[in-house]
């Protein structure tokens, strides 16, 4: 900034008409810094107003966007720092205390569930997939088989232990059966349950697909949602692990990263990305920069706020040694031109 001492020196040199090139450069550097500080905000807005009227295709071509996508965004993997930030942010969001007081219904509206339920219920293929998942799921049948087997086995064991001589006789009969058939009774029981339960689930699935109406399927989904929607968001944490050597978040992030790294080098993704860019560019190439920015909710009011936020940075940059040095170098080069020296007839120090 221009100081009182600088002003005094300038006044003295002005009064005596003994300007030197160096003193003139000093005065100009001070003036430019002061002027730019005062004009930084209106200049930035005028620059935005001018830039906003320019058509997109004047400065950005289709090839520019294609190169940006393929040669920069897709060619580089996520850095270790970025991956750590993603994991830390996910951990903060998932395990934040506020999740204890927010129900699932605040994240998903009832009307969204009803819309999805009606869609699934009204499409036969999706409805049959849902019924198969709920009723005919083979994994569920296996789980039910094991549950029933353990229940029967526990009942038999506890009953035989309390039956005294009769219990011993039944155990002897069991042993004789296994020797005669060369098969373990437990295996026989499991096979029987497995065969019959799977048959029952298949029949139940067929009956459900034949007789469940669209409305009943939709009601099933809505009812299921009603049972869980008031649970806090933190209930989802029960399905995750948060241990130093076994973190669900680490596994999720690593899986996403693995998928991303595989896809980003895939010709399939590059083809779709290129086609998407072509579609977007065809829709907007004749739009002005301001029109494109407005689609991202960036208008003049937003730019004014952004400009105000950046003013401290601009002011610090204007006062920085590197800016002063560049301005001084530019002015020195200007006054070093022979015709400028001759025209001004100034004394060079």
C-alpha positions as CSV (number, residue, x, y, z in Angstrom):
1,X,0.0,0.0,0.0
2,X,1.1,3.6,-0.6
3,X,2.5,5.2,2.5
4,X,2.7,8.8,3.6
5,X,6.5,8.7,3.1
6,X,5.9,7.5,-0.5
7,X,3.4,10.3,-1.0
8,X,5.9,12.9,0.3
9,X,8.7,11.6,-2.0
10,X,6.3,11.6,-4.9
11,X,5.1,15.2,-4.1
12,X,8.8,16.3,-3.9
13,X,9.7,14.7,-7.1
14,X,6.6,16.2,-8.8
15,X,7.3,19.7,-7.5
16,X,10.9,19.6,-8.7
17,X,10.1,17.8,-12.0
18,X,12.9,15.4,-11.3
19,X,11.0,12.1,-11.8
20,X,13.3,9.1,-12.3
21,X,12.2,5.8,-13.9
22,X,12.5,3.9,-10.6
23,X,10.5,6.5,-8.7
24,X,7.8,6.5,-11.4
25,X,7.7,2.7,-11.3
26,X,7.3,2.7,-7.5
27,X,4.5,5.2,-7.7
28,X,2.7,3.2,-10.4
29,X,3.0,-0.1,-8.5
30,X,1.5,1.5,-5.4
31,X,-1.3,3.0,-7.5
32,X,-2.1,-0.2,-9.3
33,X,-2.2,-2.2,-6.0
34,X,-4.6,0.4,-4.4
35,X,-6.8,0.7,-7.5
36,X,-7.1,-3.1,-7.9
37,X,-8.0,-3.5,-4.3
38,X,-10.8,-1.0,-4.7
39,X,-12.0,-2.4,-8.0
40,X,-11.6,-6.1,-7.3
41,X,-15.3,-6.8,-6.5
42,X,-17.0,-4.8,-9.3
43,X,-14.3,-6.1,-11.8
44,X,-15.1,-9.7,-10.9
45,X,-18.8,-9.1,-11.4
46,X,-18.3,-7.3,-14.7
47,X,-16.0,-10.2,-15.8
48,X,-18.7,-12.7,-14.9
49,X,-21.4,-10.7,-16.7
50,X,-19.3,-10.6,-19.8
51,X,-18.3,-14.3,-19.6
52,X,-21.9,-15.3,-19.0
53,X,-23.0,-13.9,-22.3
54,X,-20.5,-16.0,-24.3
55,X,-21.7,-19.1,-26.0
56,X,-20.4,-22.4,-24.6
57,X,-19.0,-23.7,-27.9
58,X,-16.9,-20.6,-28.3
59,X,-14.5,-21.8,-25.6
60,X,-15.4,-25.5,-24.9
61,X,-15.5,-28.1,-27.7
62,X,-16.9,-31.6,-27.7
63,X,-13.3,-32.9,-27.9
64,X,-12.3,-30.8,-24.9
65,X,-14.9,-32.6,-22.8
66,X,-14.1,-36.0,-24.2
67,X,-10.4,-35.5,-23.3
68,X,-11.3,-34.2,-19.9
69,X,-13.3,-37.4,-19.2
70,X,-11.0,-40.0,-20.8
71,X,-7.6,-38.5,-20.2
72,X,-8.0,-37.1,-16.7
73,X,-11.1,-38.3,-14.8
74,X,-11.1,-41.9,-15.9
75,X,-7.3,-42.4,-16.4
76,X,-6.4,-41.7,-12.8
77,X,-7.3,-43.9,-9.8
78,X,-8.4,-42.3,-6.6
79,X,-5.5,-41.2,-4.5
80,X,-4.8,-42.8,-1.1
81,X,-5.7,-39.5,0.6
82,X,-9.0,-39.3,-1.2
83,X,-9.9,-42.9,-0.3
84,X,-9.0,-42.2,3.4
85,X,-11.2,-39.1,3.3
86,X,-14.1,-41.2,1.9
87,X,-13.8,-43.8,4.6
88,X,-13.5,-41.1,7.4
89,X,-16.5,-39.2,6.1
90,X,-18.6,-42.4,5.8
91,X,-17.7,-43.4,9.3
92,X,-18.6,-39.9,10.6
93,X,-22.0,-40.0,8.8
94,X,-22.9,-43.6,9.7
95,X,-21.9,-43.4,13.4
96,X,-22.9,-39.8,14.1
97,X,-25.0,-39.5,17.3
98,X,-27.8,-37.7,15.4
99,X,-28.7,-41.1,13.8
100,X,-30.0,-42.2,17.2
101,X,-32.8,-39.6,17.1
102,X,-33.8,-39.7,13.4
103,X,-36.3,-42.4,12.2
104,X,-35.9,-44.1,8.8
105,X,-39.1,-42.4,7.8
106,X,-37.2,-39.1,7.6
107,X,-35.0,-40.6,4.9
108,X,-37.7,-42.3,2.9
109,X,-41.1,-40.9,2.5
110,X,-44.2,-43.1,2.8
111,X,-45.3,-42.0,-0.7
112,X,-42.0,-43.2,-2.1
113,X,-42.6,-46.7,-0.6
114,X,-46.2,-46.8,-1.8
115,X,-45.1,-45.8,-5.3
116,X,-42.5,-48.5,-5.4
117,X,-44.9,-51.1,-3.9
118,X,-47.6,-50.3,-6.5
119,X,-45.0,-50.5,-9.3
120,X,-43.7,-53.9,-8.2
121,X,-47.2,-55.1,-7.5
122,X,-48.4,-54.1,-11.0
123,X,-45.6,-55.7,-12.9
124,X,-45.8,-59.5,-13.1
125,X,-42.1,-60.2,-13.5
126,X,-41.1,-58.0,-10.5
127,X,-44.0,-59.3,-8.4
128,X,-42.9,-62.9,-9.1
129,X,-39.3,-62.1,-8.2
130,X,-40.4,-60.6,-4.9
131,X,-42.6,-63.6,-4.1
132,X,-39.7,-65.9,-4.9
133,X,-37.4,-63.9,-2.7
134,X,-39.8,-64.0,0.2
135,X,-41.4,-67.5,-0.1
136,X,-39.4,-69.6,-2.5
137,X,-35.9,-68.6,-1.5
138,X,-33.7,-71.7,-1.3
139,X,-31.5,-70.2,1.3
140,X,-34.5,-69.6,3.5
141,X,-35.6,-73.2,3.0
142,X,-32.2,-74.4,4.0
143,X,-32.3,-72.2,7.1
144,X,-35.7,-73.4,8.0
145,X,-34.6,-77.0,7.6
146,X,-31.7,-76.5,10.0
147,X,-33.9,-74.7,12.5
148,X,-36.5,-77.5,12.5
149,X,-33.8,-80.2,12.7
150,X,-32.2,-78.6,15.7
151,X,-35.5,-78.1,17.4
152,X,-36.5,-81.8,16.9
153,X,-33.1,-83.0,17.9
154,X,-33.1,-81.0,21.1
155,X,-36.6,-82.1,21.9
156,X,-35.7,-85.8,21.4
157,X,-32.5,-85.6,23.4
158,X,-34.1,-83.9,26.3
159,X,-37.1,-86.3,26.2
160,X,-34.9,-89.4,26.0
161,X,-32.8,-88.2,29.0
162,X,-35.9,-87.9,31.1
163,X,-37.6,-91.1,29.9
164,X,-35.4,-93.4,32.0
165,X,-35.6,-97.0,30.8
166,X,-37.8,-96.1,27.9
167,X,-35.3,-93.5,26.8
168,X,-32.5,-96.0,26.8
169,X,-34.7,-98.4,24.8
170,X,-35.3,-95.7,22.2
171,X,-31.6,-94.9,21.9
172,X,-30.9,-98.6,21.4
173,X,-33.5,-98.7,18.7
174,X,-31.9,-95.7,17.1
175,X,-28.6,-97.4,17.1
176,X,-30.0,-100.6,15.6
177,X,-31.7,-98.5,12.9
178,X,-28.5,-96.8,11.9
179,X,-26.6,-100.2,11.8
180,X,-29.3,-101.9,9.7
181,X,-29.7,-99.0,7.2
182,X,-26.0,-98.0,7.2
183,X,-27.2,-94.4,7.6
184,X,-27.0,-91.8,10.3
185,X,-30.5,-91.0,11.7
186,X,-29.6,-87.3,11.9
187,X,-28.7,-87.3,8.2
188,X,-31.9,-89.1,7.4
189,X,-33.9,-86.6,9.4
190,X,-32.2,-83.6,7.7
191,X,-32.7,-85.1,4.3
192,X,-36.4,-85.7,5.0
193,X,-36.9,-82.2,6.3
194,X,-34.9,-80.6,3.4
195,X,-36.9,-82.5,0.7
196,X,-40.3,-81.8,2.2
197,X,-39.7,-78.2,3.2
198,X,-38.3,-77.4,-0.3
199,X,-41.4,-79.0,-1.8
200,X,-43.6,-77.0,0.5
201,X,-41.9,-73.7,-0.3
202,X,-42.2,-74.4,-4.0
203,X,-45.9,-75.1,-3.6
204,X,-46.3,-72.0,-1.5
205,X,-44.5,-69.9,-4.1
206,X,-46.7,-71.2,-6.9
207,X,-49.9,-70.6,-4.9
208,X,-48.7,-67.1,-4.0
209,X,-47.9,-66.2,-7.6
210,X,-51.2,-67.6,-8.7
211,X,-53.4,-66.1,-6.1
212,X,-51.7,-63.0,-4.6
213,X,-53.3,-59.9,-6.2
214,X,-51.4,-56.7,-7.2
215,X,-53.0,-55.0,-4.2
216,X,-52.0,-57.7,-1.8
217,X,-48.4,-57.6,-2.9
218,X,-48.3,-53.8,-2.6
219,X,-49.9,-54.0,0.8
220,X,-47.3,-56.6,1.9
221,X,-44.5,-54.1,1.0
222,X,-46.2,-51.2,2.7
223,X,-46.9,-53.2,5.8
224,X,-43.3,-54.3,6.0
225,X,-42.1,-50.7,5.7
226,X,-44.6,-49.6,8.4
227,X,-43.0,-52.1,10.8
228,X,-39.5,-50.6,10.5
229,X,-40.0,-47.0,9.5
230,X,-40.0,-45.6,13.0
231,X,-36.7,-47.4,13.9
232,X,-33.8,-44.9,14.2
233,X,-31.3,-44.7,11.4
234,X,-28.7,-46.0,13.8
235,X,-30.4,-49.4,13.7
236,X,-28.5,-49.9,10.4
237,X,-25.3,-50.0,12.4
238,X,-26.3,-53.4,13.8
239,X,-25.5,-54.8,10.3
240,X,-22.0,-53.3,10.3
241,X,-18.8,-54.0,12.1
242,X,-16.6,-51.2,13.5
243,X,-13.5,-53.0,14.6
244,X,-9.9,-51.9,13.8
245,X,-9.1,-55.1,11.9
246,X,-12.6,-55.8,10.6
247,X,-14.4,-52.6,9.6
248,X,-17.4,-52.8,7.3
249,X,-16.7,-49.3,6.0
250,X,-13.2,-50.4,4.9
251,X,-14.7,-53.4,3.1
252,X,-17.4,-51.3,1.4
253,X,-14.9,-48.6,0.3
254,X,-12.4,-51.2,-0.9
255,X,-15.2,-53.0,-2.9
256,X,-16.4,-49.7,-4.5
257,X,-12.8,-48.8,-5.3
258,X,-12.2,-52.2,-6.9
259,X,-15.3,-51.9,-9.0
260,X,-14.4,-48.3,-10.0
261,X,-10.8,-49.3,-11.0
262,X,-12.2,-52.1,-13.1
263,X,-14.8,-50.0,-14.8
264,X,-12.8,-46.9,-15.5
265,X,-10.5,-48.7,-17.8
266,X,-13.4,-50.7,-19.4
267,X,-14.1,-49.8,-23.1
268,X,-17.8,-50.3,-22.1
269,X,-17.7,-47.3,-19.6
270,X,-15.6,-45.2,-22.0
271,X,-18.2,-45.8,-24.7
272,X,-21.1,-44.8,-22.5
273,X,-19.3,-41.8,-21.1
274,X,-18.5,-40.6,-24.6
275,X,-22.1,-41.1,-25.7
276,X,-23.4,-39.2,-22.6
277,X,-21.0,-36.2,-23.3
278,X,-22.2,-36.1,-26.9
279,X,-25.8,-36.0,-25.8
280,X,-25.2,-33.3,-23.2
281,X,-23.1,-31.2,-25.7
282,X,-25.7,-31.5,-28.4
283,X,-28.3,-30.1,-25.9
284,X,-26.2,-27.2,-24.7
285,X,-23.5,-26.2,-27.2
286,X,-25.3,-23.1,-28.3
287,X,-26.3,-22.1,-24.7
288,X,-24.5,-19.2,-23.1
289,X,-22.2,-19.9,-20.1
290,X,-24.7,-18.2,-17.8
291,X,-27.5,-20.5,-19.0
292,X,-25.4,-23.6,-18.4
293,X,-24.4,-22.2,-15.0
294,X,-28.0,-21.5,-14.1
295,X,-28.8,-25.2,-14.6
296,X,-26.4,-25.7,-11.6
297,X,-28.1,-22.9,-9.6
298,X,-25.2,-20.6,-10.2
299,X,-26.6,-17.2,-10.9
300,X,-25.5,-13.6,-10.5
301,X,-26.4,-13.7,-6.8
302,X,-24.4,-16.8,-6.2
303,X,-21.4,-15.3,-8.1
304,X,-21.7,-12.1,-5.9
305,X,-21.5,-14.2,-2.7
306,X,-18.6,-16.2,-4.2
307,X,-16.8,-13.1,-5.2
308,X,-17.2,-11.6,-1.7
309,X,-15.8,-14.8,-0.2
310,X,-12.7,-14.6,-2.5
311,X,-12.0,-10.9,-1.8
312,X,-9.6,-11.6,1.1
313,X,-7.6,-14.0,-1.2
314,X,-7.5,-11.3,-3.9
315,X,-6.3,-8.6,-1.5
316,X,-3.6,-10.8,-0.1
317,X,-2.5,-11.7,-3.6
318,X,-2.3,-8.0,-4.5
319,X,-0.1,-7.3,-1.5
320,X,2.1,-10.4,-2.0
321,X,5.8,-10.0,-3.0
322,X,5.4,-12.1,-6.1
323,X,2.6,-9.9,-7.5
324,X,4.6,-6.7,-6.8
325,X,7.7,-8.3,-8.4
326,X,5.8,-9.2,-11.6
327,X,4.2,-5.7,-11.9
328,X,7.6,-4.1,-11.3
329,X,9.3,-6.3,-13.9
330,X,6.6,-5.5,-16.4
331,X,6.9,-1.7,-15.8
332,X,10.7,-1.9,-16.0
333,X,10.5,-3.6,-19.3
334,X,8.1,-1.0,-20.5
335,X,10.3,1.9,-19.6
336,X,13.4,0.2,-20.8
337,X,12.2,0.6,-24.4
338,X,14.3,3.3,-26.1
339,X,11.4,5.2,-27.7
340,X,9.7,5.5,-24.3
341,X,12.9,6.8,-22.7
342,X,13.4,9.3,-25.5
343,X,9.7,10.4,-25.4
344,X,9.6,11.0,-21.7
345,X,13.2,12.4,-21.4
346,X,13.5,10.9,-18.0
347,X,16.7,10.5,-16.0
348,X,17.6,6.8,-15.4
349,X,19.1,6.0,-12.0
